[in-house]
């Protein structure tokens, strides 16, 4: 039993975790997915998403690479250590930098720097023209994009430690860590800087806020409590980024709940039994959740009541949802971008890309930038 636990732990920490990833397949107990992806059905489109340009930036190597938009440019990294800087309007390559570093996650652009992490535990900072500024080791694989706030670079390693580094020279300012259970999910969700707080989700349903200056614990809440008798059943990690909405923070825990909590009082406002390992997103009325089967839910922000559920994309391994221009957008593991109506969840648009998994979608000027596993970066407009 101890050997099986060790094997499962290694599997849960394996590359490219996704919403319908099954650890039993990873360790050879099952040889095919429990559920086949739902075939796409025809519908009458109300919008026509189009790729105004597409550029090749390098393959993802099984990691989830996030592009970033800043100052009229799109920045994208690849597993071979390259960083490509694209003109946001045309997709023309302004510069491509070969760092020779084994990048293993998306990048962040902020405070005049391009920041990325590697599988060998290095944080790399370039200026916005691609010149190397500094490199720092945090001795842990980095699969989540860094964040930057208050002249501090915030990095989360795959084993759950959170580092605060000086944006100027990369020197360590602080590190926050806590005991981890025998099994934990491998996730590309990093940390989220909100004002002077740094939000991070942890195993066992814990959500914490750290002071960006010194890494000290500001507050902590429980989104859920682990359930089940085995270590596998009791995994309840907050694997996706939480969302702040006014004075409320909402987070989802794998195999457990989606909960919204009042930040000031730390009181639970509402909770729903709903498992997700993806980031949450809100608009003026609803909280949107992609669950672990690939169903998309709209919940009332004030009560948690279900407004609608879209189940025509089940088991297609969806990305985190994005709200853009009054629409809800997700990508899938087969290269399709799907557009939904926030009113009722109906599918209203679709775009085929290069056939490989869409890893991340981010808002850009007048559109959405996406990056695929094969290394396509596309600008999508509607």
C-alpha positions as CSV (number, residue, x, y, z in Angstrom):
1,X,0.0,0.0,0.0
2,X,2.9,2.4,0.8
3,X,4.4,1.6,-2.6
4,X,1.1,2.4,-4.4
5,X,0.8,5.7,-2.5
6,X,4.3,6.7,-3.7
7,X,3.4,5.8,-7.3
8,X,0.2,7.7,-7.1
9,X,2.0,10.7,-5.6
10,X,4.4,10.7,-8.5
11,X,1.5,10.5,-10.9
12,X,-0.3,13.3,-9.3
13,X,2.9,15.4,-9.7
14,X,3.3,14.4,-13.4
15,X,3.2,17.0,-16.2
16,X,0.1,18.4,-17.8
17,X,-2.6,17.9,-15.3
18,X,-6.0,18.8,-16.6
19,X,-9.7,18.9,-15.7
20,X,-10.4,15.3,-16.7
21,X,-7.0,13.8,-16.0
22,X,-7.2,10.4,-14.3
23,X,-4.4,9.3,-11.9
24,X,-5.4,5.7,-12.4
25,X,-4.4,6.0,-16.1
26,X,-1.1,7.6,-15.2
27,X,-0.1,4.7,-13.0
28,X,-1.3,2.0,-15.5
29,X,-4.3,0.8,-13.5
30,X,-6.6,1.9,-16.3
31,X,-5.4,2.0,-20.0
32,X,-8.0,4.4,-21.4
33,X,-10.1,7.4,-20.2
34,X,-13.1,6.6,-18.2
35,X,-15.2,8.9,-20.4
36,X,-14.7,9.7,-24.1
37,X,-15.0,13.3,-25.1
38,X,-18.4,14.5,-26.2
39,X,-18.6,14.9,-30.0
40,X,-19.3,18.4,-31.1
41,X,-22.9,19.1,-32.2
42,X,-24.0,21.6,-34.8
43,X,-25.6,24.8,-33.7
44,X,-26.7,28.1,-35.2
45,X,-23.8,30.6,-34.5
46,X,-24.7,34.1,-33.2
47,X,-21.1,35.3,-33.3
48,X,-18.2,34.4,-35.6
49,X,-14.8,34.3,-33.8
50,X,-11.9,34.6,-36.3
51,X,-8.1,34.4,-35.9
52,X,-6.9,37.8,-37.3
53,X,-3.3,36.4,-37.1
54,X,-1.5,33.2,-36.0
55,X,2.2,32.9,-35.2
56,X,4.4,29.9,-34.2
57,X,6.4,30.4,-31.0
58,X,7.5,26.9,-30.1
59,X,5.9,23.8,-28.6
60,X,4.7,23.4,-25.0
61,X,6.4,20.1,-24.2
62,X,3.4,19.0,-22.2
63,X,3.4,22.2,-20.0
64,X,0.7,24.8,-19.9
65,X,2.1,28.0,-21.4
66,X,0.3,31.3,-20.9
67,X,0.9,34.3,-23.2
68,X,0.7,37.8,-21.9
69,X,-0.4,41.1,-23.4
70,X,1.4,44.4,-22.5
71,X,2.0,47.7,-24.3
72,X,0.7,46.6,-27.7
73,X,2.7,43.4,-27.7
74,X,2.1,39.7,-27.1
75,X,4.7,37.8,-25.2
76,X,4.9,34.0,-25.3
77,X,7.4,31.4,-24.0
78,X,8.0,27.8,-25.2
79,X,9.6,24.7,-23.6
80,X,12.8,25.1,-25.6
81,X,13.6,28.3,-23.7
82,X,12.5,30.8,-26.3
83,X,10.6,34.0,-25.7
84,X,8.8,35.5,-28.7
85,X,7.6,39.1,-28.7
86,X,4.8,39.8,-31.2
87,X,3.1,42.9,-32.4
88,X,-0.4,42.7,-31.0
89,X,-2.0,44.2,-34.1
90,X,-0.3,42.2,-36.8
91,X,1.3,39.2,-35.2
92,X,4.6,40.2,-36.7
93,X,7.6,38.9,-34.7
94,X,9.3,41.9,-33.2
95,X,12.0,39.8,-31.4
96,X,12.7,36.2,-30.5
97,X,15.1,35.5,-27.7
98,X,16.7,32.0,-27.1
99,X,17.5,31.7,-23.4
100,X,18.4,28.0,-23.6
101,X,16.4,27.6,-20.3
102,X,13.9,24.7,-19.9
103,X,10.8,26.8,-19.4
104,X,7.9,24.9,-17.9
105,X,5.0,27.4,-17.5
106,X,3.5,30.6,-18.8
107,X,5.1,34.0,-18.4
108,X,4.2,37.3,-16.8
109,X,5.0,40.8,-18.0
110,X,5.1,43.5,-15.4
111,X,7.1,46.4,-14.0
112,X,9.2,46.4,-17.1
113,X,10.2,42.7,-17.0
114,X,9.4,39.4,-18.7
115,X,9.3,36.7,-16.0
116,X,9.3,33.0,-16.5
117,X,10.1,29.8,-14.5
118,X,11.9,26.6,-15.5
119,X,11.6,22.9,-14.7
120,X,15.0,23.2,-12.9
121,X,13.7,25.7,-10.4
122,X,15.1,28.9,-12.0
123,X,13.2,32.2,-12.3
124,X,14.4,34.2,-15.3
125,X,13.8,37.9,-15.7
126,X,14.3,39.7,-19.1
127,X,13.7,43.3,-20.0
128,X,10.8,43.9,-22.4
129,X,13.2,43.8,-25.3
130,X,14.4,40.3,-24.3
131,X,17.7,41.1,-22.6
132,X,18.6,38.9,-19.6
133,X,18.5,40.9,-16.3
134,X,18.8,38.2,-13.7
135,X,18.3,34.5,-12.9
136,X,17.5,33.1,-9.5
137,X,17.1,29.5,-8.2
138,X,14.2,28.5,-5.9
139,X,15.1,24.8,-5.9
140,X,11.7,23.6,-7.1
141,X,10.0,23.1,-10.5
142,X,7.9,26.0,-11.6
143,X,4.9,25.2,-13.7
144,X,2.8,28.3,-12.9
145,X,3.3,31.8,-14.3
146,X,4.9,34.2,-11.8
147,X,3.1,37.3,-10.6
148,X,4.6,40.7,-9.9
149,X,3.4,43.4,-7.5
150,X,5.0,46.2,-5.3
151,X,8.4,45.5,-6.8
152,X,8.1,41.8,-5.7
153,X,8.2,38.8,-8.0
154,X,5.9,36.1,-6.6
155,X,6.7,32.5,-7.6
156,X,5.0,29.2,-6.6
157,X,6.8,25.9,-7.0
158,X,5.1,22.6,-7.8
159,X,5.6,21.5,-4.2
160,X,3.5,24.4,-3.0
161,X,6.1,26.9,-1.7
162,X,5.6,30.6,-2.4
163,X,8.6,32.8,-2.9
164,X,8.8,36.6,-2.8
165,X,11.8,37.8,-4.8
166,X,13.1,41.3,-5.4
167,X,12.0,42.5,-8.9
168,X,15.2,44.5,-9.2
169,X,17.8,41.7,-8.7
170,X,15.9,38.5,-8.0
171,X,17.2,38.2,-4.4
172,X,15.0,36.2,-2.1
173,X,12.9,38.3,0.3
174,X,10.8,35.6,1.9
175,X,9.4,32.1,1.4
176,X,6.1,30.7,2.7
177,X,5.5,27.0,3.0
178,X,3.4,24.6,5.0
179,X,3.1,20.9,5.4
180,X,1.7,19.0,2.5
181,X,-0.3,15.8,2.4
182,X,1.0,12.6,0.9
183,X,-0.9,13.3,-2.4
184,X,-1.5,16.7,-4.0
185,X,-2.6,17.9,-7.4
186,X,-0.1,19.2,-9.9
187,X,-1.5,22.5,-11.0
188,X,-0.4,25.4,-13.2
189,X,-2.2,27.9,-10.9
190,X,0.2,30.2,-9.2
191,X,-0.6,33.0,-6.9
192,X,-2.7,36.1,-7.3
193,X,-1.7,39.6,-6.2
194,X,-4.5,41.8,-5.0
195,X,-3.3,45.1,-3.6
196,X,-0.9,44.3,-0.8
197,X,-2.1,40.7,-0.5
198,X,-1.0,37.6,-2.3
199,X,-3.7,34.9,-2.5
200,X,-2.7,31.2,-2.7
201,X,-4.7,28.0,-2.5
202,X,-3.3,25.0,-0.7
203,X,-4.2,21.3,-0.1
204,X,-7.0,20.4,2.3
205,X,-9.1,23.3,1.1
206,X,-7.1,26.1,2.6
207,X,-7.0,29.6,1.0
208,X,-4.5,32.0,2.5
209,X,-3.5,35.7,2.0
210,X,0.1,36.7,2.5
211,X,1.6,40.2,2.9
212,X,3.5,41.0,-0.4
213,X,6.3,42.7,1.5
214,X,7.3,40.0,4.0
215,X,5.2,36.9,3.2
216,X,3.6,36.9,6.6
217,X,0.1,35.3,6.9
218,X,-2.6,38.0,6.7
219,X,-5.6,35.7,6.8
220,X,-6.6,32.1,6.2
221,X,-10.0,30.5,5.5
222,X,-11.2,27.0,4.8
223,X,-13.1,26.6,1.5
224,X,-13.8,22.9,2.4
225,X,-12.8,20.0,4.6
226,X,-11.3,16.8,3.2
227,X,-13.7,13.9,2.8
228,X,-13.3,10.2,2.2
229,X,-11.4,7.3,3.8
230,X,-8.4,7.0,1.4
231,X,-5.7,9.5,0.7
232,X,-6.8,9.7,-2.9
233,X,-10.4,10.4,-1.9
234,X,-9.3,13.1,0.5
235,X,-7.5,15.2,-2.0
236,X,-9.3,18.6,-1.8
237,X,-6.6,21.0,-3.1
238,X,-7.5,24.5,-4.3
239,X,-5.9,24.0,-7.7
240,X,-7.3,26.9,-9.6
241,X,-6.9,30.6,-8.9
242,X,-9.6,32.1,-6.7
243,X,-11.5,35.2,-7.7
244,X,-12.0,38.5,-5.8
245,X,-15.3,40.2,-6.3
246,X,-15.6,43.4,-4.2
247,X,-15.3,42.2,-0.5
248,X,-15.8,38.6,-1.4
249,X,-13.4,35.9,-2.4
250,X,-14.5,32.7,-4.1
251,X,-12.5,29.5,-4.6
252,X,-13.0,26.0,-5.8
253,X,-11.6,22.8,-4.3
254,X,-11.0,19.6,-6.3
255,X,-13.4,16.7,-5.3
256,X,-15.2,19.1,-3.0
257,X,-16.9,22.5,-3.1
258,X,-17.1,26.0,-4.6
259,X,-17.3,28.5,-1.8
260,X,-17.6,32.3,-1.4
261,X,-16.3,34.0,1.7
262,X,-16.6,37.5,3.1
263,X,-13.0,38.8,3.3
264,X,-13.5,41.2,6.2
265,X,-15.3,38.8,8.6
266,X,-14.0,35.5,7.1
267,X,-17.5,34.2,7.3
268,X,-18.8,31.7,4.7
269,X,-21.4,33.3,2.5
270,X,-22.4,30.2,0.6
271,X,-21.0,26.8,-0.5
272,X,-21.9,24.4,-3.3
273,X,-20.9,20.8,-3.8
274,X,-19.0,21.2,-7.1
275,X,-15.5,19.9,-7.9
276,X,-13.1,22.0,-10.0
277,X,-9.4,22.4,-10.6
278,X,-9.7,25.4,-12.9
279,X,-9.7,29.2,-12.1
280,X,-13.0,30.9,-11.5
281,X,-14.3,34.0,-13.2
282,X,-17.1,36.4,-12.6
283,X,-19.1,39.1,-14.4
284,X,-21.6,41.5,-13.0
285,X,-24.1,38.8,-12.1
286,X,-22.6,35.3,-12.1
287,X,-19.7,33.2,-11.0
288,X,-18.6,30.7,-13.7
289,X,-17.1,27.3,-13.0
290,X,-15.8,24.6,-15.2
291,X,-16.2,21.4,-13.3
292,X,-14.0,18.2,-13.5
293,X,-16.3,16.6,-16.1
294,X,-16.1,19.6,-18.4
295,X,-19.6,20.9,-17.6
296,X,-19.8,24.7,-17.3
297,X,-21.9,26.2,-14.5
298,X,-23.2,29.7,-13.9
299,X,-23.9,30.4,-10.3
300,X,-25.6,33.4,-8.7
301,X,-22.8,35.4,-7.0
302,X,-24.9,36.3,-4.0
303,X,-26.5,32.9,-3.2
304,X,-24.6,30.2,-5.1
305,X,-27.9,29.1,-6.7
306,X,-27.5,27.4,-10.1
307,X,-28.5,29.6,-13.0
308,X,-27.6,27.3,-15.9
309,X,-25.4,24.3,-16.8
310,X,-23.9,23.6,-20.2
311,X,-23.0,19.9,-20.6
312,X,-22.4,19.7,-24.4
313,X,-18.6,19.9,-23.9
314,X,-18.2,17.1,-21.4
315,X,-14.8,15.4,-21.1
316,X,-13.2,17.7,-23.7
317,X,-10.6,18.9,-21.1
318,X,-11.6,22.6,-21.0
319,X,-9.4,25.5,-20.1
320,X,-10.4,28.0,-17.4
321,X,-13.2,30.2,-18.6
322,X,-12.7,33.8,-19.7
323,X,-15.3,36.6,-19.8
324,X,-14.9,38.9,-22.8
325,X,-17.1,41.5,-24.3
326,X,-20.3,40.1,-22.9
327,X,-19.4,36.5,-23.8
328,X,-18.0,33.5,-22.0
329,X,-15.1,31.7,-23.8
330,X,-13.3,28.4,-23.2
331,X,-10.9,26.3,-25.1
332,X,-10.6,22.5,-25.3
333,X,-7.9,19.8,-25.7
334,X,-8.8,19.3,-29.4
335,X,-8.0,22.8,-30.5
336,X,-11.5,24.3,-30.5
337,X,-12.5,27.7,-29.0
338,X,-16.1,27.7,-27.7
339,X,-18.2,30.9,-27.2
340,X,-21.2,30.7,-24.8
341,X,-24.0,33.1,-24.0
342,X,-23.8,34.2,-20.3
343,X,-27.6,34.4,-20.3
344,X,-28.3,30.7,-20.7
345,X,-25.0,29.0,-21.5
346,X,-26.0,28.3,-25.1
347,X,-23.2,27.8,-27.6
348,X,-23.1,30.8,-29.8
349,X,-19.7,30.5,-31.6
350,X,-16.8,28.2,-32.4
351,X,-13.3,28.4,-33.8
352,X,-11.0,25.6,-34.8
353,X,-7.3,26.2,-34.3
354,X,-4.3,23.8,-34.9
355,X,-5.9,20.7,-33.4
356,X,-3.7,20.6,-30.3
357,X,-4.8,21.5,-26.8
358,X,-5.5,25.1,-26.2
359,X,-3.5,25.8,-23.0
360,X,-4.5,29.3,-22.1
361,X,-6.7,32.2,-23.2
362,X,-6.0,35.8,-22.1
363,X,-7.6,39.1,-22.8
364,X,-5.8,41.5,-25.2
365,X,-6.6,44.8,-26.9
366,X,-9.9,44.2,-28.6
367,X,-9.7,40.5,-28.6
368,X,-8.3,37.3,-27.0
369,X,-4.9,35.8,-27.3
370,X,-4.5,32.0,-27.0
371,X,-1.6,29.6,-27.0
372,X,-1.7,25.9,-28.0
373,X,0.4,22.9,-27.2
374,X,1.8,22.9,-30.7
375,X,3.0,26.4,-30.2
376,X,0.5,28.5,-32.1
377,X,-0.4,31.9,-30.7
378,X,-3.5,33.4,-32.2
379,X,-5.3,36.7,-31.8
380,X,-9.1,36.1,-31.8
381,X,-11.6,38.8,-32.5
382,X,-15.4,38.7,-32.8
